[in-house]
Amino acid sequence: MAEALPDTRRLLTKPQNLNDAYGPPSNFLEIDVGTPQTMGVGRQRYTTYEVRIKTNLPIFKLKESSVRRRYSDFEWLRNELERESKVVVPPLPGKALFRQLPFRGDDGIFDDSFIEERRQGLEQFINKVAGHPLAQNERCLHMFLQEEIIDKNYTPAKVKHAQTV
């Protein structure tokens, strides 16, 4: 009885042309969190971050946008997603309560190294969230990423593919 040999033939593949190899990726979503700015004085002091998005995903209205957000805005987004979607939402970088204590030798939550650490954590958070196909349908994510002012009294809803005009 002949033993069955594994099929080792190659799959027929279409040769890749230069446009495929070096053209824009078919679907991409790039989000950068950067340029931290600390504003205000005393107890009214806070840091904002620029959230820049570049995408060709049809669900997003704008293909490029830039908004400024503070940590509390990221908290708002996380709470909305937990409440409204079926997405398991990753944690945000910690609140750093010990850094808010007075009489420390550094600038606490306004120290450059802390701001950079937080920026990296926020960038990882928003990329994980925005990369999730279910989260991409949530109106709160679109507001967070692409609208200058977040309407915190919005009506939660699913987003349909953006209409091209």
N, C-alpha and C positions, 0 to 999 in steps of 0.2 A: 504494500500500500504506500503510495507516494505521500510524503510529508508536505503539507501546505506551506509554501514559502511566503513571507510577508511581502506585500506589494511595495516595491521600492521605486516605482515610477514617480517622476516629479509631477506636481500639479502644473497644468498649463497656466502660465500667468501672462498677463499683458505686459509687454515691455514698458518701462516707465520713460516718459519723454521729459525734456528739460522743464516744461511748464509744470508738470506734476512734481518734479524733484525740487524746483526752486521757486515755484509760484506760492501764493499765499495759502496757508493751510485751509482745508475745507471748512472747518468750524474752529473758531478760536474765541477765547474769552480771557483777556489779560486785565488784571486789576492790581494796581500799585497803591500802596498807602505810603505817603511821604510828606515832605516839607512841613514838619510840625511847627506850629506857631503858638507861643504862650501869650495870652491876652489877659487884660484886667489887672486888678491890684488886690492884695490881701485875700479876703475870703471869696472875692468875686473872680479870682484868678483861675484860668483853665487853659488847656492845650487843645488845639484843633489840628486835624490831619487832613491833607488833601487826598481824596479818594478818586483816582483816575481809572477810567475803564476804556478799553478798546475791544471791540467785538464785531463779528459778522453774524452772530446768531440772530435769526429773524425775530425772536421773541422780544429783543430789546429795541425800543423806539429809536434811541440815538446810538450811532455806531461808535462815537467817542464822546465822553463827557468827563467833567471834573467838578466835584463838590467838596466842601469842607465839612468835616464831621468831628465831633468830640466823643470821648469815651461813652458818655451817657447815651448818645445816639446809637452806638453799637449795642449797648445794653437794651435799648428800646427795640432794635431790630431782632435781637435774640429772643426777647420775650414775646414779640409778635409771632415769630416763626414757631416757637414752642406752642403757642396758643392756637394758631390758625392752621398749621400744616402738619403733615404726617412725617416730617423730616426729623431725624435725630440731629439736634443742633449741637455742634461742638462747643466746648467751653470758651469763654473769653479769657484773655490774660487776667490775672487776679487784680483785685481792687487796691492792693498795696496799702492797707490801712496803717501798718507800722510806719510807712514813709510819710504819713500825714501828721505824725506826732510833732509837737513843737520842740524847739531847742535841739534839733539834730545838727550834726556838723556839715550836712550837705543841703541841697535845695529840695530834698524830699521828692515829691512827685514831679517837681519841675527840674530835677537834675537831668543833665543831658543823657547820661547813660541809662537812666530809668525810662526817659521818653523814647530812646531808641529801642530799648527792649520791648516796651509796650507797642511801639509802631510795628515791629516785626510780628508780635503776637496778633495784633489786629489785622495785619495783612494776611497772615496764615488763616485766621478765622474767616475773613470775608471771602477769600479764595475757595475755601472748603465749602462754605455756604452757597456761594454763587455758582459753583461748579455742579451742584446737585440739581438734577433735572426737575425734581418736584419743587424745590425752592425757587427755581427760575420762573415758575408760574405765579408766585405770590406777589401781589401788588406792593406790599411793604418793602420787598427787596428792590423793586424798580424805583420806588420813591427814594429809598435810601441811596441808591447808586446814581440816580439821574436827575432828581429834582432838587433845586437849590434849597428849598425849605421843606422839611418833613411835616406833613399835615397829620399830627398825632390823633386827630379826630376823624381820620379817614374811615371809610367802610371797607373792611377786609374783602378781598375778591381775588379771583384767579385772573391772570392776564392771558389774553389770547395773543396769537402772533401779531406783532406790530404791523399796522397797515403801511404799505409804502405809498407815498403820495406822488 
